[in-house]
Amino acid sequence: MVLFSLVATHADIDLETVAQLSNGSSEVASSALADSQLVSGAVVLATCNRYEIYGETPHVENLEAARSALVTQISGLSGLNEQLVSRAFSTRTGPEVSRHLFAVSAGLDSAVVGEREIAGQVRRALITAQHEGTASSGLVRLFQAASKTAKDVGAQTALGSRGLSIVSVALDLATDLSENADWSTKKVVVFGTGAYAGATMSLLRDRGCTDVSVYSSSGRAEAFVATRGGTALDAETLPAAVAAADVMIGCSGSDTRVEAEELAKVRALSTQTLIAIDLALTHDFDPAVGELDGVELLTLESVRLAAPQEQAESLAQASTIVSGAADAFEQEREARSVDSAIVALRRHTMNVLDAEMEKVRARHGCTAAAEEVEFALRRMVKQLLHIPTVRARELAANGQQDDYVAALEALYGIQVEQPVAAAPAAECPVDHQPASRQAESA
């Protein structure tokens, strides 16, 4: 089985394109598995500044066709031309797949280097895939190893110890733009009830902000504020709250957004400056609101440009941990790749032994002599298989597993088939949001 990934991130393309690509992202994995036998597993990682699909295919010869199958699915679901989709994604194979995902999970590839939110997003991506039945066993091991690596980076380095995140940097920018830096005096309206909205509520509380209202077009505001505090808004009470707000923060990514013309009418009688922070990949606020008088608009691009760099020493330590974890993962994968060959060799040898024992029993029956012969033969077989088994692991660790399989076929005529293992069930199944609400959880 071969792992590969399609990657589109803030580092390579603009965020608007990332947002367009991710339309329908919640359906990509299941659609690809249903329509193509070349894709045996898929996990989708869609966040506010990246869209990545991790896949598994039976043979290396299938890689290009498997990639094309996913590109076709993404094109159909996003409405974008296939050629544009293909150009937008870079493809990783071999060790680069684990090395990239481990770096992502550890926060090394984030717009805010060292941010810890991404580790949770990686974990939730796997749970979603397991829940939907698209996570192959190889992808489960990959994502579990990525989560462990993120924990090791958090525990063993100072990277991210300042608690920086996309939300915290955005609030810092808002503070700099405010005439009054005291958050305890501000009125804030938050759009959305997903993970970013939860992180926003927590950080606002840490900064002393108590006047926070929450709006959700899906009607989840009441349940959200019940556990996090704040006031729930609906379509009728939202305009008045926005009119009085000092800050409004968008992190829902819903199909509805605040239009510039609408905001201008609502804020017509307001005298204070409104700071609009749009953290949704698909934009909660019309970009034109930044052109309105009395409105300052902050976007994900603003956050990316303003994000501070972590200390070089911590970054180097984290990179070393990621590199070591990726190497260990690849070595384990190589070792696992000969499991089928070892099983085939043992099965072949034991079948020969059983055939010979049938001859012994036919001649001697169930006698002591027959038992002694069987004991001696089985001990001999065990000794004969020891060195071939050890050599299989050694060759696999050096990437020579194909040589081992070819030798079995040449010497014994053994045909080694790679079994398709069922992915383990999710340890913590969760209820997942529909596609229109996926960005709210990003």
C-alpha positions in Angstrom: 0.0 0.0 0.0 1.3 3.5 -0.9 0.5 6.7 0.9 0.3 10.1 -0.9 -1.1 13.5 -0.3 -2.5 16.5 -2.2 -1.6 19.8 -0.5 -2.9 23.3 -1.0 -1.9 25.8 1.6 -1.4 29.5 2.4 2.3 29.0 1.7 1.7 28.2 -2.0 -1.6 29.8 -3.2 -3.9 32.6 -2.1 -6.5 31.9 0.6 -9.3 32.7 -1.8 -8.3 29.8 -4.0 -7.9 27.5 -0.9 -11.5 28.5 0.1 -12.9 27.7 -3.4 -11.1 24.3 -3.5 -12.5 23.3 -0.2 -16.1 23.7 -1.2 -17.7 20.3 -0.7 -14.6 19.0 1.1 -16.7 16.9 3.5 -17.8 14.7 0.6 -14.5 14.3 -1.2 -13.2 11.2 0.7 -16.4 9.1 0.5 -17.0 10.1 -3.2 -13.5 9.1 -4.2 -13.7 5.7 -2.5 -17.1 5.1 -4.0 -16.1 6.0 -7.6 -12.5 4.6 -7.8 -10.9 1.4 -6.8 -7.6 3.1 -7.0 -8.2 5.0 -3.8 -8.4 2.6 -0.9 -8.4 5.3 1.9 -8.7 9.0 2.2 -8.6 11.6 5.0 -9.4 15.3 4.4 -7.7 18.1 6.5 -9.5 21.4 5.8 -8.7 24.4 8.0 -8.8 28.2 7.6 -5.6 28.2 5.6 -5.0 24.8 4.1 -6.8 22.0 2.2 -5.1 18.7 2.2 -6.2 15.2 1.2 -4.2 12.2 2.4 -4.8 9.0 0.4 -3.7 5.4 0.1 -3.5 3.3 -3.1 -2.6 -0.4 -3.5 0.4 0.0 -5.8 2.9 2.8 -6.7 1.8 2.4 -10.3 -1.6 3.6 -9.4 -0.4 6.9 -7.9 -1.1 9.2 -10.9 -4.5 7.6 -11.6 -5.5 7.9 -7.9 -4.4 11.5 -7.8 -6.5 12.2 -11.0 -9.5 10.5 -9.4 -9.3 12.8 -6.4 -8.8 15.9 -8.6 -11.9 14.9 -10.5 -13.9 14.6 -7.3 -12.6 18.0 -6.0 -13.4 19.7 -9.4 -16.9 18.3 -9.4 -17.7 19.3 -5.8 -16.0 22.7 -5.9 -17.1 23.7 -9.4 -13.6 24.6 -10.5 -11.9 23.5 -13.7 -9.9 20.2 -13.4 -6.8 21.8 -14.7 -7.0 24.6 -12.2 -7.5 22.1 -9.4 -4.6 20.0 -10.5 -2.3 23.0 -10.6 -3.4 24.2 -7.2 -2.3 21.0 -5.4 1.2 19.9 -4.9 1.6 16.1 -4.5 3.7 14.4 -1.9 4.7 10.7 -1.9 6.9 8.4 0.2 8.6 9.9 3.3 7.5 13.4 2.3 3.9 12.5 3.2 4.6 11.8 6.9 7.2 14.5 7.2 4.8 17.2 6.0 1.8 16.0 8.1 3.9 15.7 11.2 5.2 19.3 10.7 1.6 20.5 10.1 0.3 18.8 13.2 3.2 20.3 15.3 2.3 23.8 14.1 5.5 24.2 12.0 3.7 24.9 8.8 1.1 27.2 10.2 0.6 30.9 9.4 1.2 31.4 13.1 4.2 29.1 13.7 3.8 27.0 16.8 0.0 27.4 17.1 -1.6 24.5 18.9 -5.1 24.6 17.3 -4.0 22.6 14.3 -3.2 19.5 16.3 -6.8 19.3 17.3 -7.9 19.8 13.7 -5.6 16.9 12.6 -7.1 14.7 15.3 -10.6 15.6 14.3 -9.9 14.9 10.6 -9.0 11.3 11.4 -12.1 10.8 13.6 -14.3 12.1 10.8 -12.7 9.8 8.3 -13.1 6.8 10.7 -16.7 7.8 11.4 -17.4 7.9 7.6 -15.4 4.7 6.9 -12.8 6.3 4.6 -9.7 5.9 6.8 -7.5 2.9 5.8 -5.3 1.3 8.4 -2.2 2.9 6.9 -3.8 6.4 7.2 -5.0 5.7 10.7 -1.4 4.9 11.8 -0.1 8.0 9.9 -2.5 10.4 11.7 -2.1 8.8 15.1 1.7 9.1 14.7 1.2 12.8 13.7 -0.9 13.5 16.8 1.8 11.8 19.0 4.5 13.9 17.3 2.5 17.1 18.0 2.3 16.2 21.7 6.0 15.5 21.9 6.8 18.9 20.3 4.5 20.6 22.8 6.0 18.7 25.8 9.7 18.9 24.8 10.0 22.4 23.3 9.0 26.0 24.1 7.4 26.2 20.7 4.0 27.7 21.1 4.4 28.2 24.8 3.3 31.8 24.4 -0.1 30.5 23.5 -0.1 32.2 20.1 -2.8 31.2 17.7 -4.6 32.7 14.7 -7.2 34.0 17.1 -4.8 35.5 19.6 -2.8 37.3 16.9 -6.0 38.7 15.4 -7.1 40.0 18.8 -3.6 41.6 19.2 -4.1 43.4 15.9 -7.5 44.6 17.0 -6.0 45.9 20.2 -3.5 47.9 18.2 -6.2 49.4 16.1 -8.4 50.4 19.0 -8.4 53.8 20.6 -9.1 52.0 23.9 -7.0 48.9 24.5 -9.2 47.8 27.5 -11.2 44.8 26.3 -13.4 44.9 29.5 -15.1 48.0 28.0 -15.7 46.5 24.5 -18.9 45.0 23.1 -18.2 42.0 20.8 -20.4 40.0 18.4 -19.1 36.6 17.4 -20.4 34.8 14.4 -20.2 31.0 14.6 -20.3 28.2 17.2 -17.4 26.0 16.0 -13.9 25.4 17.3 -12.6 28.8 16.4 -15.6 30.5 18.0 -14.9 28.5 21.2 -11.2 29.5 21.1 -12.3 33.1 20.5 -14.7 33.1 23.5 -11.9 31.7 25.8 -9.4 34.3 24.7 -11.9 37.2 25.0 -12.6 36.0 28.5 -8.9 35.9 29.3 -8.6 39.6 28.1 -11.4 40.6 30.4 -14.2 41.0 27.8 -17.6 40.2 29.3 -20.0 41.8 26.9 -20.0 39.1 24.1 -23.0 38.1 21.9 -23.0 35.1 19.6 -24.9 34.6 16.4 -25.3 31.3 14.4 -27.3 31.0 11.2 -27.8 27.3 12.1 -29.5 28.2 15.4 -26.8 26.8 17.7 -26.1 30.0 19.6 -28.3 29.1 22.6 -26.5 25.8 23.3 -23.1 27.4 22.6 -23.5 30.2 25.2 -25.0 27.9 27.7 -21.6 26.4 28.3 -19.3 29.3 27.4 -21.2 32.4 28.5 -22.4 35.3 26.4 -25.7 36.3 24.9 -27.4 34.3 22.1 -28.6 36.3 19.1 -31.1 35.5 16.4 -31.9 37.2 13.1 -34.1 39.8 14.9 -31.6 40.8 17.6 -28.5 40.6 15.5 -28.8 44.1 13.8 -29.0 46.0 17.0 -26.1 44.1 18.5 -23.9 44.8 15.4 -24.9 48.5 15.5 -23.7 48.8 19.1 -20.6 46.6 18.7 -16.9 47.7 19.0 -15.7 44.4 17.5 -17.3 41.7 15.4 -15.5 38.4 14.8 -16.5 36.0 12.0 -15.5 32.3 12.4 -18.5 30.4 11.0 -17.9 30.1 7.3 -21.6 29.7 6.7 -23.4 30.3 3.4 -24.7 33.7 4.6 -22.4 36.6 5.2 -22.6 40.2 6.3 -22.7 42.4 3.2 -21.1 45.9 3.1 -24.4 47.6 2.1 -26.3 45.9 4.9 -23.6 46.8 7.5 -23.6 50.4 6.3 -27.3 50.7 7.0 -27.0 49.0 10.4 -24.1 51.2 11.5 -25.5 54.4 10.0 -26.0 56.0 13.4 -22.9 54.6 15.1 -20.1 56.9 15.9 -17.4 54.5 17.2 -15.1 52.6 15.0 -16.0 49.0 14.3 -13.2 46.4 14.0 -14.3 43.5 11.9 -12.2 40.3 12.2 -12.9 37.8 9.5 -11.4 34.4 10.4 -13.6 32.3 8.1 -11.9 30.8 5.1 -15.0 31.4 3.0 -15.5 34.9 4.4 -18.2 35.8 7.0 -17.9 39.4 6.0 -18.0 40.9 2.5 -14.5 42.1 1.8 -16.0 45.5 0.8 -16.8 46.2 4.5 -13.2 47.3 4.8 -13.9 50.2 2.5 -16.7 51.6 4.7 -16.1 54.6 6.8 -15.6 53.8 10.5 -14.8 50.1 9.8 -11.4 48.4 10.0 -11.3 44.9 8.5 -8.8 42.2 9.6 -8.5 39.0 7.6 -6.6 35.8 7.7 -4.0 37.4 5.4 -3.6 40.2 7.9 -3.0 37.7 10.6 -0.5 35.8 8.5 1.5 38.9 7.8 1.5 40.0 11.4 2.3 36.6 13.0 5.6 36.8 14.9 8.3 34.2 14.3 9.1 31.8 17.2 12.6 31.6 18.6 15.0 29.9 16.2 16.2 27.5 18.9 12.7 26.2 19.7 11.9 25.9 16.0 15.1 23.8 15.5 14.3 21.5 18.4 10.8 21.0 17.1 12.0 20.3 13.5 14.4 17.7 14.9 11.6 15.9 16.7 9.4 16.0 13.6 12.2 14.7 11.4 13.0 11.8 13.9 9.4 10.9 14.2 8.9 10.8 10.4 12.0 8.6 9.9 10.8 6.2 12.6 7.3 6.1 11.1 8.8 5.3 7.6 11.0 2.6 9.0 8.0 1.0 10.7 6.0 1.2 7.4 8.8 -0.5 5.5 9.0 -3.3 8.1 5.2 -3.8 7.9 5.4 -3.9 4.1 6.9 -7.5 4.2 4.4 -8.8 6.7 2.4 -10.4 3.8 5.5 -12.0 2.4 6.5 -13.4 5.8 3.0 -14.8 6.2 3.1 -16.3 2.7 6.4 -18.0 3.4 5.3 -19.4 6.7 2.0 -20.6 5.2 3.9 -22.3 2.3 6.4 -24.0 4.7 3.7 -25.1 7.2 1.6 -26.6 4.3 4.6 -28.6 3.2 5.1 -29.8 6.8 1.5 -30.7 7.2 1.6 -32.7 4.0 4.6 -34.7 5.2 3.0 -35.3 8.6 0.0 -36.8 6.9 2.3 -39.3 5.3 3.9 -40.1 8.7 0.5 -40.6 10.4 -0.7 -42.7 7.5 2.3 -45.0 8.1 2.5 -44.9 11.9 -0.9 -43.7 13.1 -1.1 -41.7 16.3 1.9 -43.2 18.0 4.7 -41.9 20.0 7.0 -42.2 17.0 4.7 -40.0 15.0 4.6 -37.4 17.7 8.4 -37.3 18.0 8.7 -36.9 14.3 6.2 -34.0 14.3 7.9 -32.3 17.2 11.3 -32.6 15.5 10.0 -31.3 12.1 8.2 -28.4 13.6 11.3 -27.4 15.6 13.3 -27.6 12.4 10.8 -25.5 10.4 10.9 -22.8 13.1 14.7 -22.7 13.0 14.7 -22.6 9.2 12.2 -19.7 9.1 14.0 -17.6 11.7 16.7 -16.2 9.4 14.4 -15.5 6.4 12.1 -13.6 8.8 14.9 -11.5 10.2 16.3 -10.8 6.8 12.8 -9.7 5.6 12.7 -7.0 8.3 16.3 -5.9 7.5 15.6 -5.7 3.8 12.4 -3.8 4.4 14.1 -1.3 6.6 16.5 -0.6 3.7 13.6 -0.3 1.2 14.4 -3.6 -0.4 11.2 -5.4 0.4 10.5 -5.9 -3.3 13.7 -7.9 -3.7 12.5 -10.2 -0.9 9.1 -10.7 -2.5 10.8 -11.4 -5.9 13.1 -13.9 -4.2 10.1 -15.8 -2.7 8.4 -15.9 -6.1 11.6 -17.0 -7.9 12.7 -19.7 -5.3 9.4 -21.1 -4.1 6.8 -19.9 -6.6 5.0 -18.1 -3.7 2.6 -15.3 -4.9 2.5 -12.6 -2.3 -0.8 -10.8 -2.1 -1.2 -7.6 -0.2 -4.4 -7.9 2.0 -6.7 -4.9 2.3 -7.1 -4.4 6.0 -10.2 -2.8 7.5 -9.6 0.4 9.3 -10.1 0.4 13.0 -13.3 2.0 14.3 -13.1 5.5 15.7 -12.3 5.4 19.4 -14.3 8.5 20.0 -17.1 8.8 17.4 -18.6 12.3 17.1 -21.5 13.8 15.4 -20.3 15.7 12.3 -21.6 18.8 10.8 -22.9 19.0 7.2 -20.8 20.4 4.5 -22.1 23.9 4.8 -21.0 24.1 8.4 -17.6 22.4 8.1 -15.7 25.7 8.0 -17.3 26.7 11.3 -15.4 23.8 12.9 -12.1 24.7 11.2 
